[in-house]
C-alpha cells in the first residue's frame, strides 16, 4: 500500500526521501574534510564571528566534527533507505524524526555557545 505505480515502475516514496539526502550530505562532509580548517568558515555562525574571535577557536576540529556529523547523518539516511525497502516506506518517518532530534541537539542560538567547546 505504501508503493505507487508510475509509468509501470514501483516507487517507494520513503526510500526516495531517504536516499536523495545521502549524496548531498556526503558531498558536504567530503567538502569540509578536504578544506580542513578553511571549511570552518563555511559553517553558519562561525563565519559571522569577527576575525579576531575566530582565531580563538580550533578551526580544524570544528571542520572535522562538522564533516563527521554530515557523514553520520548520511549514514542514518542510507540505513533508513535500506529499511524502507526491506520493511516499509513508513520507516522514513522515524528516520527523519531521529535526524530532527540530532539536528536540534547541535543547534545553538549564538555562535559563542555553539563553538565554546572548540576554544583554544
LUMLO-39109 format. One line per field, with one value per atom (N, C-alpha, C): residue number from 0; residue in three letters; atom name; y, x negated, z. Coordinates in steps of 0.001 Angstrom, whole numbers, always signed. Atoms other than C-alpha are relative to their C-alpha. Layout:
LUMLO-39109
resi <- NUM  ...
resn <- ALA  ...
name <- CA  ...
yy <- Y  ...
xx <- X  ...
zz <- Z  ...
//
This chain:
LUMLO-39109
resi <- 0  0  0  1  1  1  2  2  2  3  3  3  4  4  4  5  5  5  6  6  6  7  7  7  8  8  8  9  9  9  10  10  10  11  11  11  12  12  12  13  13  13  14  14  14  15  15  15  16  16  16  17  17  17  18  18  18  19  19  19  20  20  20  21  21  21  22  22  22  23  23  23  24  24  24  25  25  25  26  26  26  27  27  27  28  28  28  29  29  29  30  30  30  31  31  31  32  32  32  33  33  33  34  34  34  35  35  35  36  36  36  37  37  37  38  38  38  39  39  39  40  40  40  41  41  41  42  42  42  43  43  43  44  44  44  45  45  45  46  46  46  47  47  47  48  48  48  49  49  49  50  50  50  51  51  51  52  52  52  53  53  53  54  54  54  55  55  55  56  56  56  57  57  57  58  58  58  59  59  59  60  60  60  61  61  61  62  62  62  63  63  63  64  64  64  65  65  65  66  66  66  67  67  67  68  68  68  69  69  69  70  70  70  71  71  71  72  72  72  73  73  73  74  74  74  75  75  75  76  76  76  77  77  77  78  78  78  79  79  79  80  80  80  81  81  81  82  82  82  83  83  83  84  84  84  85  85  85  86  86  86  87  87  87  88  88  88  89  89  89  90  90  90  91  91  91  92  92  92  93  93  93  94  94  94  95  95  95  96  96  96  97  97  97  98  98  98  99  99  99  100  100  100  101  101  101  102  102  102  103  103  103  104  104  104  105  105  105  106  106  106  107  107  107  108  108  108  109  109  109  110  110  110  111  111  111  112  112  112  113  113  113  114  114  114  115  115  115  116  116  116  117  117  117  118  118  118  119  119  119
resn <- UNK  UNK  UNK  UNK  UNK  UNK  UNK  UNK  UNK  UNK  UNK  UNK  UNK  UNK  UNK  UNK  UNK  UNK  UNK  UNK  UNK  UNK  UNK  UNK  UNK  UNK  UNK  UNK  UNK  UNK  UNK  UNK  UNK  UNK  UNK  UNK  UNK  UNK  UNK  UNK  UNK  UNK  UNK  UNK  UNK  UNK  UNK  UNK  UNK  UNK  UNK  UNK  UNK  UNK  UNK  UNK  UNK  UNK  UNK  UNK  UNK  UNK  UNK  UNK  UNK  UNK  UNK  UNK  UNK  UNK  UNK  UNK  UNK  UNK  UNK  UNK  UNK  UNK  UNK  UNK  UNK  UNK  UNK  UNK  UNK  UNK  UNK  UNK  UNK  UNK  UNK  UNK  UNK  UNK  UNK  UNK  UNK  UNK  UNK  UNK  UNK  UNK  UNK  UNK  UNK  UNK  UNK  UNK  UNK  UNK  UNK  UNK  UNK  UNK  UNK  UNK  UNK  UNK  UNK  UNK  UNK  UNK  UNK  UNK  UNK  UNK  UNK  UNK  UNK  UNK  UNK  UNK  UNK  UNK  UNK  UNK  UNK  UNK  UNK  UNK  UNK  UNK  UNK  UNK  UNK  UNK  UNK  UNK  UNK  UNK  UNK  UNK  UNK  UNK  UNK  UNK  UNK  UNK  UNK  UNK  UNK  UNK  UNK  UNK  UNK  UNK  UNK  UNK  UNK  UNK  UNK  UNK  UNK  UNK  UNK  UNK  UNK  UNK  UNK  UNK  UNK  UNK  UNK  UNK  UNK  UNK  UNK  UNK  UNK  UNK  UNK  UNK  UNK  UNK  UNK  UNK  UNK  UNK  UNK  UNK  UNK  UNK  UNK  UNK  UNK  UNK  UNK  UNK  UNK  UNK  UNK  UNK  UNK  UNK  UNK  UNK  UNK  UNK  UNK  UNK  UNK  UNK  UNK  UNK  UNK  UNK  UNK  UNK  UNK  UNK  UNK  UNK  UNK  UNK  UNK  UNK  UNK  UNK  UNK  UNK  UNK  UNK  UNK  UNK  UNK  UNK  UNK  UNK  UNK  UNK  UNK  UNK  UNK  UNK  UNK  UNK  UNK  UNK  UNK  UNK  UNK  UNK  UNK  UNK  UNK  UNK  UNK  UNK  UNK  UNK  UNK  UNK  UNK  UNK  UNK  UNK  UNK  UNK  UNK  UNK  UNK  UNK  UNK  UNK  UNK  UNK  UNK  UNK  UNK  UNK  UNK  UNK  UNK  UNK  UNK  UNK  UNK  UNK  UNK  UNK  UNK  UNK  UNK  UNK  UNK  UNK  UNK  UNK  UNK  UNK  UNK  UNK  UNK  UNK  UNK  UNK  UNK  UNK  UNK  UNK  UNK  UNK  UNK  UNK  UNK  UNK  UNK  UNK  UNK  UNK  UNK  UNK  UNK  UNK  UNK  UNK  UNK  UNK  UNK  UNK  UNK  UNK  UNK  UNK  UNK  UNK  UNK  UNK  UNK  UNK  UNK  UNK  UNK  UNK  UNK  UNK  UNK  UNK  UNK  UNK
name <- N  CA  C  N  CA  C  N  CA  C  N  CA  C  N  CA  C  N  CA  C  N  CA  C  N  CA  C  N  CA  C  N  CA  C  N  CA  C  N  CA  C  N  CA  C  N  CA  C  N  CA  C  N  CA  C  N  CA  C  N  CA  C  N  CA  C  N  CA  C  N  CA  C  N  CA  C  N  CA  C  N  CA  C  N  CA  C  N  CA  C  N  CA  C  N  CA  C  N  CA  C  N  CA  C  N  CA  C  N  CA  C  N  CA  C  N  CA  C  N  CA  C  N  CA  C  N  CA  C  N  CA  C  N  CA  C  N  CA  C  N  CA  C  N  CA  C  N  CA  C  N  CA  C  N  CA  C  N  CA  C  N  CA  C  N  CA  C  N  CA  C  N  CA  C  N  CA  C  N  CA  C  N  CA  C  N  CA  C  N  CA  C  N  CA  C  N  CA  C  N  CA  C  N  CA  C  N  CA  C  N  CA  C  N  CA  C  N  CA  C  N  CA  C  N  CA  C  N  CA  C  N  CA  C  N  CA  C  N  CA  C  N  CA  C  N  CA  C  N  CA  C  N  CA  C  N  CA  C  N  CA  C  N  CA  C  N  CA  C  N  CA  C  N  CA  C  N  CA  C  N  CA  C  N  CA  C  N  CA  C  N  CA  C  N  CA  C  N  CA  C  N  CA  C  N  CA  C  N  CA  C  N  CA  C  N  CA  C  N  CA  C  N  CA  C  N  CA  C  N  CA  C  N  CA  C  N  CA  C  N  CA  C  N  CA  C  N  CA  C  N  CA  C  N  CA  C  N  CA  C  N  CA  C  N  CA  C  N  CA  C  N  CA  C  N  CA  C  N  CA  C  N  CA  C  N  CA  C  N  CA  C  N  CA  C  N  CA  C  N  CA  C  N  CA  C  N  CA  C  N  CA  C  N  CA  C  N  CA  C
yy <- -1200  +0  +1264  -1175  +2327  +178  -156  +1865  +434  -393  +3560  -334  +352  +2692  +1235  -1126  +5452  -432  +393  +4625  -1451  +1411  +917  -344  +227  +1339  +224  -180  +805  +1037  -1064  +3870  -49  +6  +3626  +1396  -1401  +7228  +157  -53  +6544  -200  +244  +5126  +1236  -1178  +8134  +1175  -1115  +10609  -170  +244  +8973  +14  +180  +8115  +1299  -1249  +11579  +874  -810  +13112  -559  +637  +10637  +654  -605  +12013  +1469  -1410  +15611  +133  -64  +15051  -467  +504  +13030  +939  -997  +15674  +1156  -1064  +18344  -494  +572  +16042  -60  +89  +15447  +1389  -1367  +19146  +587  -503  +20050  -730  +774  +17246  +436  -414  +18394  +1405  -1376  +22053  +160  -18  +21266  +1300  -1179  +24484  +1110  -988  +26613  -297  +393  +24663  +541  -540  +26090  +1319  -1275  +29432  -179  +251  +27812  -322  +371  +26888  +1236  -1112  +29115  +361  -469  +31197  +286  -214  +30786  +1104  -1040  +32972  +1382  -1276  +35685  +589  -489  +35950  +898  -826  +38685  -847  +762  +37511  -236  +167  +38101  -1083  +1013  +35944  -1394  +1287  +33172  -614  +484  +32907  -721  +613  +31795  -1417  +1322  +28567  -932  +1035  +25322  -306  +118  +25596  -1379  +1349  +22222  -979  +880  +20456  +298  -382  +22411  -625  +551  +21368  -1522  +1460  +17759  -513  +434  +17449  +229  -264  +19057  -1010  +1002  +16715  -1350  +1271  +13700  +27  -116  +14970  -194  +167  +15247  -1436  +1386  +11810  -925  +857  +10194  +231  -247  +11909  -747  +747  +10437  -1488  +1410  +7036  -345  +197  +7385  -112  +27  +8143  -1198  +1195  +5302  -1222  +1097  +2876  +96  -198  +4392  -414  +399  +3885  -1516  +1464  +240  -587  +490  -267  +286  -300  +1413  -1063  +1066  -1192  -1337  +1296  -4079  -128  +77  -3206  +722  -801  -352  +1412  -1388  +3122  +901  -786  +4381  +68  -60  +3729  +1370  -1326  +7106  +992  -934  +8843  -2  -53  +7730  +370  -396  +8179  +1519  -1458  +11820  +539  -410  +12073  -47  +117  +10844  +1094  -1049  +13260  +1370  -1285  +16194  +150  -46  +15313  +257  -201  +15061  +1412  -1341  +18317  +1059  -1015  +20324  -156  +197  +18780  +841  -749  +20537  +1426  -1358  +23750  +935  -982  +26781  +1366  -1311  +30307  +1006  -912  +32004  -785  +643  +31242  -331  +257  +31514  -1297  +1219  +28788  -1221  +1119  +26604  -464  +339  +26713  +76  -157  +27043  -1194  +1153  +23500  -50  -59  +24402  +1129  -1120  +27317  -489  +342  +27243  +487
xx <- -815  +0  -859  +855  -2961  -821  +664  -4175  +1032  -899  -2637  -667  +512  -2998  +71  +48  -4131  -753  +629  -4835  -435  +322  -4907  -1135  +1100  -7613  +509  -366  -7050  -917  +762  -8128  +266  -91  -8821  -398  +254  -8486  -912  +884  -10178  -1452  +1346  -13205  -523  +422  -13336  -314  +225  -13067  -1291  +1239  -15978  -1225  +1180  -18305  -425  +368  -18165  -896  +836  -19848  -1400  +1300  -22730  -1124  +1121  -24871  -218  +142  -24162  -779  +664  -25195  -1448  +1367  -28258  -880  +788  -29369  -402  +326  -29177  -1070  +996  -31100  -1373  +1270  -33785  -601  +448  -33987  -624  +540  -34509  -1290  +1198  -37061  -1185  +1086  -39095  -491  +398  -39060  -671  +567  -40093  +355  -334  -40386  +672  -689  -39240  +1489  -1394  -35989  +826  -725  -35073  +674  -606  -34391  +1320  -1242  -31570  +1172  -1054  -29628  +732  -830  -26760  -384  +344  -27585  -1480  +1446  -31339  -471  +419  -31682  +506  -515  -29687  -867  +896  -32327  -1074  +1107  -34941  -1269  +1220  -38320  -835  +764  -39984  +627  -704  -37343  -182  +185  -37724  -1354  +1343  -41408  -46  -30  -40428  +569  -622  -38862  -857  +708  -40318  +817  -772  -39054  -110  +179  -40473  +962  -914  -38476  +1462  -1374  -35319  +376  -274  -35535  +58  +4  -36382  +1286  -1224  -33444  +1239  -1124  -31046  +17  +93  -32294  +511  -483  -31702  +1503  -1435  -28261  +773  -668  -27242  -135  +188  -28735  +960  -889  -26779  +1466  -1371  -23578  +262  -137  -24146  +120  -81  -24719  +1379  -1349  -21445  +1020  -957  -19545  -235  +267  -21284  +621  -627  -20196  +1517  -1444  -16721  +513  -398  -16581  +37  +12  -17559  +1175  -1133  -14956  +1333  -1225  -12329  +253  -156  -12986  +326  -126  -13132  +1291  -1158  -10306  +1206  -1131  -8055  -474  +329  -8168  +219  -282  -6847  -1186  +1209  -10255  -664  +582  -11255  +456  -515  -9103  -875  +892  -11133  -1444  +1362  -14380  -102  -12  -13500  +160  -152  -12415  -1320  +1312  -15813  -919  +854  -17551  +374  -429  -15467  -508  +511  -16400  -1502  +1450  -20104  -344  +238  -19909  +205  -291  -18289  -856  +906  -20591  -1268  +1217  -23502  +257  -348  -21655  -80  +146  -22584  +387  -471  -21213  -1136  +1129  -24601  -1238  +1229  -27917  -918  +850  -29708  +404  -494  -27514  -290  +191  -27845  -1448  +1406  -31634  -823  +745  -32572  -917  +851  -33958  -1256  +1160  -36456  -945  +867  -38051  -1420  +1418  -41837  -448
zz <- +0  +0  +0  -41  +506  -1268  +1289  -3042  -1028  +1072  -6019  -1328  +1322  -9675  -876  +913  -12007  -1247  +1253  -15593  +2  -48  -14803  +957  -934  -12128  +1421  -1400  -8409  +631  -637  -6444  +1505  -1454  -2709  +469  -321  -1524  +1215  -1165  +1822  -401  +510  +26  -715  +766  -2312  +917  -927  +579  +786  -748  +2395  -908  +848  -475  -687  +676  -2064  +872  -874  +1001  +197  -250  +1204  -808  +732  -1650  +351  -368  -632  +1305  -1298  +2971  -84  +120  +1992  -817  +731  -520  +911  -955  +2179  +972  -916  +4544  -669  +723  +1915  -235  +239  +1102  +1260  -1265  +4773  +376  -320  +5193  -849  +900  +2180  +353  -306  +3187  +1361  -1350  +6781  +719  -813  +8830  -804  +826  +5904  -96  +46  +5949  +1150  -1149  +9352  -348  +402  +7682  -727  +719  +5720  +923  -937  +8844  +497  -466  +9879  +1425  -1331  +12901  +136  -134  +12742  -925  +940  +9685  +412  -479  +11497  +1113  -1049  +14227  -610  +494  +13857  -162  +293  +12540  +1261  -1232  +15927  +878  -800  +17617  -616  +670  +15011  +324  -317  +15899  +1350  -1338  +19414  +0  +94  +18147  -843  +754  +16829  -1258  +1235  +13256  -632  +561  +12195  +675  -738  +14930  -317  +352  +14080  -1337  +1331  +10419  +40  -97  +11312  +642  -665  +13708  -868  +892  +11229  -1145  +1064  +8499  +484  -564  +10740  +215  -229  +11646  -1304  +1287  +7982  -504  +416  +7278  +746  -789  +10120  -352  +451  +9002  -1308  +1250  +5533  +247  -365  +7096  +569  -544  +9020  -1127  +1106  +5807  -923  +792  +3960  +672  -742  +6683  -100  +135  +6533  -1370  +1349  +2769  -118  +24  +3180  +757  -788  +5883  -692  +761  +3689  -1065  +1004  +1005  +654  -655  +3453  +802  -892  +5869  -591  +457  +4780  -290  +313  +3291  +1209  -1198  +6624  +964  -819  +8180  -155  +224  +6695  +1071  -1007  +9327  +1257  -1169  +12376  -354  +406  +10412  -28  +6  +9790  +1413  -1394  +13434  +750  -637  +14629  -508  +555  +12261  +573  -559  +13544  +1437  -1371  +17140  -7  +82  +16203  -478  +538  +14247  +1083  -1007  +17044  +1256  -1119  +19644  -176  +300  +17942  -465  +423  +17094  +1199  -1072  +19215  -533  +426  +19139  -191  +160  +19448  -434  +475  +17797  +1176  -1162  +21143  +693  -635  +22616  -882  +923  +19505  -45  +184  +19410  +1273  -1246  +23093  +307  -290  +23248  -874  +895  +20495  +331  -385  +22326  +282  -238  +22383  +1361
//
